[in-house]
Amino acid sequence: MPLRPLVRRVLPVLLAALPLAPAHAAALTEAQRQEVVEVLRQALREDPSILRDAVAALQAADRQARDSTRGATIAAQADALLRNPADPVKGNLRGDVTLVEFFDARCGYCKVLHPTMEALLQADPNIRVVMKDLPILGPSSVVASRVLLAAQKQGKYLPLQAALMRLRVEPSEAVLKAEAEKLGLDWARIQRDMNDPAVQQRLEGNLALARALSIEGTPALVIGTTLVPGAVDLPTLQQLVADARRRPAAAGGG
């Protein structure tokens, strides 16, 4: 085989095996090592794109390793993700596939995702969505999450969450009060309940769970053993649900 195609096929494999190289270095003589180095140098001079392909192969291997580790972490955290009775749930409470949505009430991308999630639930009546407040965008986010969890005690978490996702202004206390009162919520009770230590414990638990899963921003969805960062479109969500449905043990349904 000509040198260039041969090196193009072999170099990504060699680079992917670099972590193992010290264990095998003794198998080559000094002359053989120099010969390998010279072959690689010559190939890179002739076709620098070989290095690009090798780096891409390394990145793919790294992503695969991260996904595998994250999948194991998701499986280990299944109870906290799927079966915390305190978490608000929308959709079908007995759905055969569960999605877990980490969101921030101030997050613009969460607001982009919201109508897509609603469309998903409208199109597929057998999906359960667990809501996880993750206020990571500053003090206003924390206040909004506290108000949401306080509203849950009055049975209005989901309507208020939907209202906040439609907001195009900052969720100041005045705005939160107005939105809550539109839904018939008792604002004085909200103010008491939002300072309940249990609310703080819920938020801290969600933050710890996000850290365990290496969630770096909102929105973030967990579907089966897959973490989906960012706002994705409806066909992508439907495909992920279909994939999870084919793996019922990992789907977390019911």
Buried (B, 14 or more C-beta within 10 A) or exposed (E): EEEEEEBBEBBBEBBBEEEEEEEEEEEEEEEEEEEEEEBBEEBBEEBEEBBEBBEEBBEEBEEEEEEEEBBEBBBEBBEBBBEBEEBBBBBBEEBBBBBBBBBBBBBEBBBBBBEBBBBBBEEBEBBBBBBBBBBBBEEBBBBBBBBBBBBBBBEBBBBBBBBBBEBEEEBEEEBBBEBBEEEEBBBEBBBEBBEBEEBBEBBEBBBEBBEBBEBEBBBBBBBBBBBBBEBBEEEEBBEBBEBBBEEEEBBBBB
